[in-house]
Amino acid sequence: MKLNALTLALLATSTVAQAQQEEEHEHLNEYEVIVINASPLDKTALESAQPVNIISGDALKQLHAHSLGETLALEPGINNTHFANVAGSPIIRGLGGPRVKITQNGLDTGDVSRGSPDHAVTTETSTAKQIEVLRGPATLLYGSGAIGGVINVVDNRIPSEPVYGLQGNANVSLSNNNDNKEGSYDLQIGNGKWALYTDAFIRRADDYETPSFMNDEGEVVDHVENTFVDAEGGTVGGSYQFDDGFFGVSYQGLYQEYGVPGHAHGEEEHEDEHEHGEEESHAEASGPYANLEQERIQLAGQWRNPFSGFNRLDFRGALTDYQHQEIEENFVSTQFENKQKEIRLIGQHKEIAGWEGAVGWQWDISDKAAFGEEAFTPNTSRRTQGLFWVVEQEFGAHHVDLGVRHERTSLSSDEQKLDTFDATSASAGYLYHFSDHTSVSFNLSHAERAPAANEVFANGNHFATRTYELGLAYELHEEEGGEYQIEASDTAVSTETSNNIDVGFHYENDSFHANANVFYNRVDDFIYDDFTGLNSEQIHGDEGHDEHEGEHEHEEALQVVQFSQVDAELYGYELELDWQLNDQWSVHGFSDYTRAKQRAGDNLPRIPAQRVGTELRYQAVSWDGSLGYTRYLEQDKTALNETTTDAYGLLNARVNLYPDWLANYGATLYLKGENLTNQLGFVHSSFLKEDAPVTGRRFQAGVSISF
């Protein structure tokens, strides 16, 4: 793992914590002692056989964007689904959706973003402490929904350590291009026993501008319509520290309105209203939009030395009530709901024959409902329980990790009930330190995933992605005249099985850093959404489709997407280099690549292109800055009914100022420039590729304060 120069400067101030860690991790540099919260064994990134990235401190503040996918989009091995700028989820090594588990403090976010790219992830990175990215299968701790990896957003909403006095952060920023205005703060106050936490954020942005391009309707435009964002939220939490642990609770409210581009109606008649009606809200002046609300209660506790054989017992729980409405012309066309409950109990046990480890139990239930014309998935219920055990041991310079998890998941809908899915996963990791500077790791894992509800039960219009989705429970039969009938499928739905090999190399000295990973993932019964080449006017026999076909007569026919299961393989690499030229200048570089195809030979759809990036950095006493360029290569390894995406490059720059007159406030003044050459770029992984290119030239200025 690697942290940039700004993060190093932040961590260098934590001398007390470093002194404690250096006794146990003498081979690590001072900035490598950040503990992975997603691990129950208090590991740092370099102690993990599995590839891990941690983004924290000033580095996280600089990368922060509205969506989690955009925030992480320049991390090696991670791309963004890019549903314009209104919603974005991480893609890890070509895998996204239900294969990437997104958690907040180790618990599922409880939204519906795993089922569709137009649904927002309900994490807020402006008030986060750090983001942890575990690439490769991480099912042992987080279940079958993490077969591709885990993104864990960590904050202090329930303080786990004693807090003395007042401490916090605040940030305000302005951007041109989409006239983005936002502010946020997080605050802790305590007396060593009791601690109170609170945070809040607000964000307002208009449609974003792009270089001129021709959309799929043949129009030449210089912006992406209906991409406004109005978001706000807040959290209040507290904890009590006792001699052998802590216990706490928090409450979060999150509210967003954001445009749903791609199937907006009547933009022309609203355009003048949007330009001249200054008192009018974004929602009133735009096309279809989403109105999202989430309430979340979170519990956390720790009991150290609870009873014989255990070092500590950790408890986490969450109750989440989520809903969002998709509104057209002041009418609720579709409503999505999710009520989710989750409990995680982990016991870190004492050594058994020299092996340290942790055992855990996870209980998770989710009830999802959808009403309206885009309710392409019926009301569904998911019930999951999982047991896991992970252990590790040091043999001199050799480090070994072992783990196993068994999970049982049942899926049911209003229309049918499927058999229960049993999934067993196991992993073995090996890490060898050649010296204080060099290490190599090998990670083998077997992971099984039960299908997501939409992958099985989907059957209806999905206007946001311009598709008609058909799940594994259905199949198409061709009839005379070129029409197709939807019928129940006779093919059994199988558990998706992944076997993964990951090899990593790490080198670190005072002036040079190198981190490289290569991976191979062989997946049986891989579930993917296959563009059939048909359109929705060619199918019949679905009541939901027939009922609403007249409501969108002005829409073009939707592409039919059929979820299918095939045997697949994904392989590739991630490379990251840093070279400290002298006390002021350094060079950073990275590259990543994922090749994904069916074992029969056809390519898998929407796989991100290969990337190569470099950044020149300068560090002075009172300021620092960087200039970086990332090249996205052409993606011509396309699936059937998918088009090639051209190469493009993005030039970015930033400057941070630390003026003496603001030193007592821990203040930073910053200026960022993105896509400075105003390059037109289309994102291959996006469902809106032709209509929502990357943002054009944009400048952002702001101030950040820590106290």
SVG drawing of the C-alpha trace seen along z (x, -y; Angstrom):
<svg xmlns="http://www.w3.org/2000/svg" viewBox="-52 -36 69 63">
<polyline fill="none" stroke="black" stroke-width="0.4" points="0.0,0.0 1.1,-3.5 0.1,-6.9 0.9,-10.2 3.0,-13.0 0.1,-14.9 -1.0,-11.9 2.5,-11.3 2.6,-14.9 -0.6,-14.3 0.5,-11.0 3.9,-12.4 2.1,-14.4 0.8,-11.2 4.0,-10.5 2.5,-8.8 0.5,-6.3 3.6,-5.7 5.8,-5.0 3.4,-2.3 3.2,-0.7 6.9,-0.8 7.7,1.6 5.5,4.2 6.2,3.2 9.9,2.3 10.1,3.1 7.4,0.5 7.9,-3.1 6.1,-5.7 3.3,-6.2 2.5,-2.5 0.9,-2.0 -2.7,-2.8 -4.7,0.2 -7.3,1.7 -10.6,1.3 -12.1,3.9 -9.8,6.5 -10.5,8.0 -6.8,8.8 -5.5,5.2 -3.5,5.5 -1.7,2.8 -1.8,2.9 1.8,4.3 0.9,7.1 -1.9,8.3 -1.4,10.9 -4.4,9.5 -3.9,6.2 -5.2,3.3 -5.4,-0.5 -6.1,-3.0 -7.0,-6.6 -7.1,-9.0 -6.3,-12.5 -5.5,-15.2 -5.4,-12.7 -9.0,-11.8 -10.0,-15.5 -8.4,-16.1 -10.0,-13.1 -13.5,-13.6 -16.3,-13.9 -20.1,-13.6 -20.1,-9.9 -18.0,-7.1 -17.1,-5.8 -15.7,-9.2 -13.8,-9.6 -11.9,-6.3 -11.7,-6.5 -7.9,-7.1 -7.0,-4.3 -5.2,-1.4 -7.6,1.4 -10.7,-0.8 -13.0,-2.4 -16.3,-4.3 -19.6,-3.1 -20.1,-6.8 -23.9,-7.3 -23.0,-10.9 -21.9,-12.7 -25.1,-12.0 -24.4,-8.4 -21.2,-6.3 -20.2,-3.0 -16.7,-1.5 -15.7,1.3 -12.9,3.4 -10.9,5.4 -13.8,5.4 -16.3,6.5 -19.1,4.2 -22.7,4.2 -23.5,7.0 -20.0,8.3 -18.5,5.3 -19.6,4.9 -19.8,1.3 -19.9,0.8 -19.9,-2.0 -17.8,-1.1 -18.0,2.5 -21.8,2.7 -23.7,2.7 -24.9,-0.7 -28.4,0.5 -29.2,-1.2 -30.2,0.2 -27.1,-0.9 -25.9,2.7 -28.8,3.4 -28.6,0.5 -25.9,-2.1 -28.4,-5.0 -29.1,-4.4 -26.7,-6.4 -24.4,-5.0 -25.4,-6.4 -21.9,-7.0 -20.6,-10.5 -16.8,-10.9 -16.6,-14.6 -16.9,-13.6 -15.1,-10.2 -11.9,-9.4 -10.5,-6.9 -11.6,-4.6 -10.3,-1.1 -10.2,0.9 -9.7,4.6 -9.2,5.9 -9.9,9.5 -12.4,11.9 -13.0,10.7 -15.9,13.0 -14.6,14.4 -15.6,11.4 -18.3,9.7 -20.2,12.5 -20.9,13.5 -21.7,9.9 -17.9,9.2 -16.7,11.7 -15.0,8.9 -13.9,6.8 -14.8,4.5 -15.0,0.7 -15.2,-0.2 -15.9,-3.9 -14.8,-4.7 -15.9,-7.6 -15.9,-8.5 -19.7,-8.7 -19.3,-6.3 -16.0,-7.2 -14.1,-4.0 -11.3,-5.8 -11.4,-8.3 -11.9,-11.9 -10.5,-14.8 -11.7,-18.3 -12.9,-19.5 -11.6,-18.4 -12.9,-18.4 -12.7,-19.4 -14.6,-21.8 -14.5,-22.4 -16.1,-24.8 -15.6,-24.7 -16.8,-26.2 -16.5,-24.9 -17.2,-26.3 -18.5,-24.2 -21.5,-22.9 -21.6,-25.7 -21.0,-23.2 -21.2,-24.7 -20.6,-22.5 -19.7,-22.6 -19.2,-20.0 -18.0,-19.6 -17.4,-16.8 -16.9,-17.5 -16.0,-15.4 -16.1,-16.6 -15.5,-14.5 -14.1,-14.2 -12.3,-10.8 -15.4,-8.8 -18.2,-10.3 -17.8,-11.4 -20.3,-13.2 -20.0,-13.2 -21.8,-15.3 -21.4,-16.0 -23.3,-17.6 -22.8,-18.4 -24.7,-20.2 -24.1,-20.2 -25.7,-22.1 -24.7,-21.6 -26.2,-22.3 -25.9,-20.3 -22.3,-19.8 -20.6,-21.1 -18.6,-19.1 -16.7,-19.7 -19.1,-19.7 -20.2,-16.3 -23.0,-14.6 -25.3,-12.5 -27.0,-9.3 -30.0,-11.4 -27.8,-13.3 -27.8,-16.5 -24.6,-18.6 -24.5,-19.6 -22.0,-21.0 -23.5,-19.8 -25.3,-16.8 -28.9,-17.7 -30.6,-16.8 -27.5,-16.2 -28.2,-18.5 -27.5,-17.4 -29.1,-18.7 -27.8,-16.7 -27.6,-17.2 -27.4,-15.1 -26.2,-14.9 -25.2,-12.5 -25.2,-12.6 -23.6,-9.9 -22.0,-9.2 -20.1,-6.6 -19.2,-5.7 -15.7,-4.4 -15.4,-2.0 -12.3,-0.3 -12.5,2.7 -14.2,1.3 -16.9,-1.1 -20.4,-1.2 -22.1,-3.7 -25.0,-4.6 -25.5,-7.0 -28.3,-8.3 -27.8,-9.5 -30.3,-11.2 -29.4,-11.5 -31.4,-13.4 -30.7,-13.8 -32.4,-15.0 -30.6,-14.3 -31.4,-14.3 -31.8,-11.0 -30.3,-11.7 -30.8,-9.5 -34.6,-9.4 -35.6,-13.0 -38.7,-14.2 -39.6,-17.7 -36.2,-19.3 -36.9,-21.9 -40.0,-23.2 -38.2,-23.4 -35.0,-24.9 -36.2,-28.5 -37.7,-27.9 -34.3,-26.6 -32.4,-29.6 -34.8,-32.4 -36.7,-31.0 -34.1,-31.8 -36.5,-31.1 -37.3,-27.7 -35.8,-24.5 -33.6,-22.1 -36.3,-19.5 -39.0,-21.8 -36.9,-23.0 -35.6,-19.5 -36.7,-16.3 -37.1,-13.0 -35.3,-13.1 -34.7,-10.9 -35.7,-11.9 -33.7,-9.8 -34.1,-9.5 -32.3,-7.3 -32.4,-7.0 -29.9,-4.8 -29.3,-3.8 -25.9,-2.3 -24.6,-0.5 -21.1,0.4 -19.3,1.8 -16.2,3.5 -15.4,5.6 -11.7,6.3 -10.7,9.5 -14.3,10.6 -13.7,14.2 -11.1,16.9 -9.6,17.5 -10.6,14.2 -8.7,10.9 -11.8,8.9 -15.4,9.1 -16.6,6.6 -20.2,5.9 -21.8,3.8 -25.4,3.5 -27.4,1.3 -31.1,0.6 -31.6,-1.1 -34.7,-2.5 -34.1,-3.6 -36.4,-4.8 -36.2,-6.8 -38.8,-8.0 -38.3,-8.6 -40.4,-11.6 -41.6,-12.7 -43.6,-15.9 -44.4,-16.1 -45.7,-12.5 -44.1,-9.6 -43.5,-7.1 -41.5,-4.6 -40.6,-4.1 -37.9,-1.8 -37.7,-0.8 -35.3,1.2 -35.5,2.0 -32.4,3.7 -31.1,5.1 -27.6,6.4 -25.6,7.7 -21.9,8.6 -20.3,10.2 -16.5,10.9 -14.4,12.5 -10.6,12.1 -9.3,15.3 -6.0,16.0 -3.3,18.1 -4.2,21.7 -1.1,23.7 0.6,20.4 -2.3,19.2 -3.9,15.9 -7.4,15.4 -11.0,14.3 -14.3,16.0 -17.4,14.2 -21.2,14.4 -23.1,12.2 -26.9,11.9 -28.4,9.8 -32.0,9.4 -33.3,7.2 -36.8,6.5 -36.9,4.6 -40.0,3.3 -40.7,1.4 -43.8,-0.2 -44.6,-1.9 -43.7,-1.7 -40.0,-1.0 -40.5,1.7 -38.7,4.2 -38.0,6.4 -40.9,7.6 -40.8,7.2 -38.1,9.4 -36.8,10.7 -33.3,11.9 -32.2,13.7 -28.5,14.4 -26.5,15.9 -22.7,16.5 -20.1,18.0 -16.3,17.3 -12.9,18.0 -9.7,16.4 -6.2,17.1 -2.6,15.9 0.8,16.8 4.4,15.5 7.2,17.8 10.2,15.5 10.0,13.5 7.1,15.6 3.5,14.7 0.5,17.0 -3.2,16.2 -6.0,18.8 -9.7,18.5 -13.0,20.1 -16.7,18.9 -20.0,20.7 -23.1,18.7 -26.7,19.6 -28.9,17.2 -32.6,17.5 -34.3,15.4 -38.0,15.1 -40.3,12.7 -44.0,12.0 -44.1,14.3 -41.9,17.2 -39.5,18.6 -36.1,20.1 -34.2,22.8 -31.8,21.7 -28.2,21.1 -25.3,22.4 -22.0,20.8 -18.6,21.9 -15.5,19.8 -11.9,20.3 -8.6,18.5 -4.9,19.0 -2.4,16.1 1.4,16.1 3.6,13.0 7.4,13.2 9.7,10.3 13.0,10.7 14.2,7.6 13.0,4.5 12.4,3.1 11.1,6.0 8.2,8.4 6.2,10.7 2.7,12.1 0.6,15.0 -3.1,15.2 -5.4,18.1 -9.1,18.0 -12.2,19.8 -15.4,17.8 -19.1,18.6 -21.9,16.0 -25.6,16.4 -27.3,14.4 -28.8,10.9 -32.5,10.5 -32.6,8.4 -30.3,11.0 -33.0,13.5 -36.4,11.8 -36.0,8.7 -38.7,8.5 -39.6,5.0 -38.6,1.6 -35.6,-0.1 -35.7,-3.5 -32.7,-5.0 -30.3,-2.4 -32.5,-2.3 -33.0,1.4 -35.7,4.0 -34.2,6.4 -35.0,10.1 -33.7,12.2 -32.4,15.7 -35.9,16.9 -37.1,16.1 -36.2,16.9 -37.2,15.8 -38.8,18.1 -38.9,17.0 -42.3,17.1 -43.4,16.6 -43.0,13.1 -39.8,12.3 -41.5,11.8 -40.5,13.3 -42.5,14.7 -41.3,14.3 -41.7,17.6 -40.5,19.0 -37.1,20.6 -36.6,24.3 -32.8,23.9 -31.8,24.0 -30.0,20.9 -26.5,21.8 -24.2,20.3 -21.5,18.3 -18.1,19.8 -14.8,17.9 -11.2,19.2 -8.7,16.5 -4.9,16.3 -3.2,13.0 0.6,12.4 2.0,9.2 5.4,7.5 6.3,4.6 9.5,2.6 10.2,-0.4 13.2,-2.4 13.8,-6.1 13.4,-7.4 11.6,-4.7 8.4,-2.8 7.0,0.0 3.8,2.0 2.7,4.5 -0.1,7.1 -1.1,9.6 -4.3,11.7 -6.2,14.4 -9.9,15.1 -11.6,18.2 -15.4,18.0 -17.9,20.7 -21.6,19.8 -20.7,16.1 -23.8,14.0 -23.8,11.1 -26.3,9.0 -26.2,10.0 -27.4,7.4 -29.5,9.7 -29.7,7.4 -33.5,7.4 -35.7,4.5 -38.7,4.3 -41.1,4.0 -40.2,7.5 -41.3,9.2 -44.7,9.8 -46.2,11.8 -45.2,9.7 -48.0,7.9 -45.9,5.1 -44.5,4.4 -48.0,4.4 -49.5,2.2 -47.0,-0.7 -46.1,-0.5 -48.4,-3.4 -47.0,-5.6 -43.7,-6.1 -44.8,-6.2 -42.3,-9.0 -39.5,-6.8 -37.5,-4.7 -37.7,-0.9 -35.5,0.4 -32.7,2.8 -33.5,6.2 -30.9,7.4 -31.0,11.1 -29.2,12.1 -27.2,15.3 -24.7,17.6 -21.4,18.6 -18.0,19.7 -15.6,16.7 -12.1,15.6 -10.7,12.3 -7.0,11.5 -4.8,8.4 -2.4,6.3 -2.0,3.1 1.2,1.2 2.1,-1.8 5.5,-3.6 6.8,-6.5 10.2,-8.1 11.4,-10.8 13.8,-12.8 14.9,-15.1 13.4,-16.9 10.9,-18.8 10.3,-16.8 8.7,-13.4 7.2,-11.4 4.2,-9.1 3.0,-6.6 0.4,-3.9 -1.2,-1.6 -3.9,1.1 -5.5,3.5 -8.3,6.1 -9.1,8.6 -12.5,10.2 -14.0,12.8 -16.1,15.9 -14.1,19.1 -15.9,19.9 -14.2,16.9 -16.7,13.9 -15.8,10.8 -17.7,9.7 -19.5,6.3 -18.5,2.8 -15.0,3.8 -12.9,0.6 -10.1,-0.2 -6.4,0.1 -5.0,-3.0 -1.5,-4.6 -1.0,-7.7 1.8,-9.8 2.0,-12.8 4.8,-15.3 4.7,-16.6 6.4,-19.4 6.5,-19.9 7.6,-23.2 7.3,-24.5 4.1,-26.6 2.7,-25.0 2.6,-22.0 1.3,-21.1 1.1,-18.5 0.5,-18.1 -0.8,-14.7 -1.9,-13.1 -4.0,-9.9 -4.4,-8.1 -7.4,-5.8 -6.5,-3.5 -9.0,-2.4 -11.3,0.4 -11.8,2.7 -12.3,5.9 -16.1,5.6 -19.0,7.9 -21.7,8.7 -23.8,5.6 -21.3,3.4 -19.2,0.6 -15.5,-0.3 -14.6,-3.2 -11.9,-5.6 -8.9,-6.6 -8.6,-9.9 -6.5,-11.6 -7.1,-13.9 -4.7,-16.5 -5.2,-17.5 -3.4,-19.9 -3.7,-21.1 -2.1,-23.6 -2.4,-23.6 -1.4,-26.7 -0.6,-26.6 -0.4,-30.4 1.3,-31.3 -1.6,-33.6 -3.9,-30.5 -1.5,-28.1 -3.2,-28.2 -6.4,-27.0 -4.8,-24.1 -6.1,-25.7 -5.4,-24.7 -6.4,-26.8 -6.6,-24.7 -7.2,-25.1 -7.8,-22.1 -8.0,-22.0 -9.5,-18.9 -9.4,-18.1 -7.4,-21.2 -7.3,-20.5 -11.1,-20.1 -10.7,-16.6 -13.8,-14.8 -13.9,-11.3 -16.4,-8.5 -16.5,-6.0 -16.7,-2.4 -18.3,-1.1 -21.2,-3.5 -24.7,-2.6 -24.9,-6.3 -21.6,-6.1 -22.8,-8.1 -24.8,-10.7 -22.7,-11.4 -19.0,-11.9 -16.6,-12.9 -16.8,-16.4 -15.2,-19.2 -12.6,-21.7 -13.4,-22.4 -11.7,-24.5 -12.4,-24.1 -11.3,-26.4 -11.8,-25.8 -10.6,-26.0 -10.2,-23.1 -9.7,-23.6 -8.7,-21.0 -8.7,-21.7"/>
</svg>
